[in-house]
Amino acid sequence: MNKKIIELKNLFLQKVSLGNDVDDEILSKIDEILYFINDAEINDLRQTSANLSYELHELGSSSIPYLLMLLLNKLEAVSYKPNYKSIKLSCEIEIEPFMKYFERCFESCEQKGIRILDFELPVLDEKELLNIYCCTRDMLNMYASEPINIRELNAEIPPRAICLGISKVLSKKYNCQHEFFIQFSSILERMNMDGLYQEARDCAEEALMCSHNYNVLYYGHYARFSIYTSQTNVIDSLLHGCLLYTSLCGEESICEELIEKSYIATFLALRTFRFFTLAKDVYKAYISGLNLDEYHKQKLDVAMFYMKIMENDSSIIKDIDIYLKTKKDKILGFGKASLIPWFTLICNIKVLFEEEYKNKTDVMEFECVIEHMLSMEEALFPK
């Protein structure tokens, strides 16, 4: 075990068993280990972070306040760094050459299998590259929004892996790696939503290794931060959030899309683990002023509604009723990507606040609209 982790354990022993005032030393030691992890080669990085995770779990809830303090302090420090906008590549999409190339990618992987980390592109004419990249990006957006058929994983997972492999290579060529890693994280979240928990964690490790290879480690930490939040693992979520912001502290400037996603991931973590006051503070300070697109605004609005459910606040019924009066058509416009989360939300408030629900016509009518638009399976078992 790493010497620094042993020193950390001894500090916690002094704190918990002897009552010594060593809070500053504990914070400093955890921070030292975080920087050590981020500076390590990939195998040492993974081993040391796993060891630290294990020891923090052994310490249990006593480690959480320190991780929270480090997370919020580093978040604030990173928030002062300049951001840069990445260029959004575009072209007139041609599906036929993309599908032919997609088939060639499958053929090239038949013998050795598909692994995103060491994926290599089959030979491709330079003038076709941009179309292939833009088509791949659209495919990944579709995969992230649509549920995975877990009964057909042998058919469902390889196309996603191929698209991520193509994106990994071409996003580096076009200097837009943020798109690859953020879409990778979205695919992981989709896997987790559909019950592929271990597979999502394994792929998050793959994202980490890809990010280390490309010297953009923060993207790998972002993927693991998000997935551990989704799996309600408070210690690993906060740990990888700290690793994310520790990594970003070393950057002169930060991709605007990444920092926005990181703010949202932090809010979701704090909300998920019931640190409601801190979640609201992060939302007000870092998220409320963001210029998000409509789809991501809706996702955040649903997250805020769920926080009210977690606080057992029945005023949520009135809030949703008012929200639907102006947003209903926009929600419907995103299809199942919005309908299933909204149907789940309404099912929850219907059970928890039954009397208030019966008095809100707009909410009841919208529930009926969604039920008619979803299949029987989706309506009975929303994810």
N, C-alpha and C positions, 0 to 999 in steps of 0.2 A: 504494500500500500504506500502511496505517496507520503513522504515525510510531512508535507504541509497539512494533509488531511488528518494525520495523527496529532499534529499540534492543535488543529481545530477541535478535535475530539477532547483533548485535554482542557481546552478553554471552556468548552461546554460543561465538562465535569466540574470545573471550578465554579461555574455559574450555577448549575442546577444542584449539585450536591453540597457545595461549601458556601453558596450564597455570595461569592465574590463579585465585585462590580467590574466585570470584564467585557461589558457590552461593546465598547469601542474596539477592543482587541479582537473580539469575534467578528465584527463587521470588517475590520481591516484584513483579517486572515481569510475570510470568505472572498473578499475582493482580490486578494493576492492569488488565491487559487483560480479564480475566474480568468485572470490575465494569464496565468500559467497554462491553463487549458487552451485558451485561444492561440497561444504561441507555439503549441506542441504540434508535432507531426500527427497525421490523422489517426494512426493506431493508438498512440499515447493519448491523444485528445479523447478518443472514444472510451478508452480504458479508465482514464482519470475522471472523466465526467460521470461514468457509470459508478466508479468507486465513491465519488462525492455524493451522488444520488443515493446510493445504498446507505451511507453513513447519516445523511440527512433524514432518510426515512427511519433509521434506527433511533434518531433523536426525537422524531415525531413532531408534534405541533410546536415545540419550543424553538424549532429552527425557522418557523414561518415568519415571525415579525422581522427577523434580520433580512430574509430574502425580500420581503415586501419593502423594507426601507431602502435596500440597495436598488431594487427595481425602480422605485419612484424617483430616487435621487439621480440615477443614471438616465431615466427618461427625461427629467428636467434638463440635465446637462446636454443631452443630444438635441433637445428641442431648439437650442440656440444655434445649432450648426446650420450653415446655408444649405439649401436644397437645390437640386437641378432637375429640370424637366427633360425627360427622354423623348426623342422623336418617335412618333407613331408611324411605323412603316405601312404603306398601303399600295395596292395595285389592283388592276382589274382581274378578278378571280377567274381562273380557268380550271374547272373541276377535272376534266378528262386527263390532262397530263399529270395532275396530282394523283389521281387514282392509280394510274399506271405506275408512277414512281412508288406509291404506297405498296403496291404488290411486289415491286422489286425489293423493297426493304424487307418484307416478310420472307421472300426467297433467300435473301442474304443472311437471314438469321436462322434458317431451318436447321443448320448443323450445330451451331454453337449456342442457340437460344438467344433470348432478348434480355439484355441488361443495359439500363439507361447509362450507367457510369462509364462504360467503355463502348458505347454505341458508335458505330462508324457508318457514315453515309456511303451508299453506292455511288459510283461516278455519276455526276450530274452536270449538264451543260450550264455554264455560268448564267446565261440569260433566263434560265428557268428557275433559278434559286429563289428569287423574291416571291414568285407565285407559290412555290412549294411552301415557303415559310408562312405566308399569309393564310394559305389554306389550312396548314397545320394549326396555326393559332386559332382559327375559327372552329376547327374540329375539337380542340381542347376546351374551348369555351362551351361547346355543346356537351361534351362529356362531363364537364364539371356541373352542369345544370340538370342533367337527366339522371334519374336513379339507375343504378347498376342492377342488372338481372343476376342475382347471386346464384341462381340455379344453372347459369350458363357461364361460369367464370372463365372457362377455357376459351370461350368466344369473346368475352367482354374485356378481359384484361390486356391481351396482346396488342390490340389496336391502340389502346391508350399508351402502352409502353413504347410502341413504335413512334407515335406522335411526340411523346416526350423526348425520345432519343433524337428525332429530327430537330425539334425545337432547341435541345441542348446545344447541338453543333451549330445550327444556323444563327441562333440568338447571339452566340459569341462572335460569329463573323460580322453580324450587323450591330454589335455593341448595344444590344438591348436584352441583356441577360435577366433583367428584372422581370420581363414577361415570362420567360421560361420558369423561373423559380416561383413566381407568384401563381402561375397556372399549375405548377407541380403541387403547390400547397393546396390549391383549390381541388385538385383531383384527390388528394389525401383526405380532405374534409368530406368529399363525396363518398369515398370508401368508408370512412368512419360512420357517416350518417346511415349507410346501408348495411352496417353491422360487420364490416371487415376490419375489426379492431387491430388484430395482430399484423395483418397485411399492411395497414396504414402506418403502424409503428416501424415496420421493416422498411417500407418505402421512404419514410422520413429519414432513416439512417442513410439510405441511398442519396437523398437530397443533400444531406450533410456532407457526404463524401464528394459529391459533384461540386458543391460550393467550395470545399477545401482545395480541390484540384484547380479550380479557377480563381483562387485567392479572393473569394467573395464570401467568406465564412458566415457573415451575418444572415445570408439567405437560408443557409441550412439551419441555423438556430431559429430563424423565424418559422420554418416549417415544423420544427420539433416543438416550439412554444405553442403554436396553434393546435397541433394534434394532441398534446398533453392536456391542454385546456378542454378540448372536445371530449376527452376521455376522463374528465374530472379528476385528474391526478394533480393535486394542488402543489405538492413539493416539486415535482418535475416540471410543471408548467412555470412556476416562479423561477426555478433554477435556469431553465432555458431562456426565459425572458431576460434574466440578468445577463446570461451569456450573449444574447442578442445585442443588448444595449452596451455591454462592455466592448463588443466588437465594433459597434457603430461609433463609440467614443474615440476610436483611433482614426476615423475618417475625416478628411478635411471638408467634404460635402457629401450629401446623402441624396439618393434618388427619391424624388418627391413621392412617387407611388409606393415605394417601400416604407417610407416613414409614415405615410397615411395608414397603410395596412398595419404597421406596428402599433400605432396609436389605438386602432380599432381592436387589435388582438389583445392589447393591454386592458382596455375597457371590458372586453368580453371575459377575460380571465378574472378580473376583480369582481365582476357581476356574478360569474359562475360560482365563485368561492365565497359569495355573500358578503364581500367587503363593499357594501352598497354606497356608503358615503364616499369612499375613495373612488369608486367607479363613476359616480356622478361628478366628482371633482375633475377626473381625467376627461370625461366627456365635455364638460364645460370649458376646460382650459385648452384642450388639444383637438377636439373633434367637431364641436358645434360650428366652427367657422370654416370647415373644409368644404370645398366645392366638389361634392361627390355626384356621380351620375345617379339617375333615378333608381336603378335597380339596387345599388348599394345603399342609398338612402333608405329604401324600404327595408332592407335587411337590418339596418341599424334601428329603424323604428320598431320592428318586430322584437329585436333584442331588448329595447327599452320597455316595451309592453311586458315582456317576460320578467323583467326585473320587478315590475309592479306586482305581477303574480307572486313572485318569490317573497315580496314584502306583504302579501295578503291585502293588497290595496284594491278595494272594490270599485274605486273611481276609474279603474281601467276600462270598465264597460262603457262609461260615458265617453272616455277618451277615444276608444275604438269606434264608437258610433259616429262621433264627429269626424274622425279621420276618414271613415268610409264614404262620407258624403262628398268628399272632394277627390279621394284617391282610388275609388273602386275600379274605374276603368283602367287606370295605370297598373293596378295589381293584376287585373285580368290579362293585360297586354303581355305579361311575361310568362303566361301559361303555367305549366306545372311547377316550374322553378319557384314561382311565388304562391301558387294555389295550395300546394301541399303544406308548406310552413304556416300559411294563414289558416288552413283548415284545422291543423293541429292546435294552433293558438286558440281558435274559437271553441274547439272541443274542450280545451282546458278551462276556459272561463265559464263555459256552459255548466260544467260540473262544479266548479269552485264557487261561483257566484250566481246560482240558479235563479234566484228571485230578481236580481238586477237585470239578468240576461233577458228575462221574459218581457221586460218593458222597453226593450230597444229593438224596434222594427228593422232598422237598417242592418243591424248585425245578424238578425234571424234570417232576413231575406238573402243576405250575402252568403250565409251558410248553405242555404238551399241552392243558390247559383253554383257554388263550388261543388256541391255533391253531384249535381247533374253533369259537371264537366270532368269529374274524375271517374276512373274505373271503379268497379265494386271493391277490388283489392286495395286500391289506393285510399278509398274512403273508409274502409273498415280498419286498415292497418297503416295509417299515415306515419311517415318517418320524420 
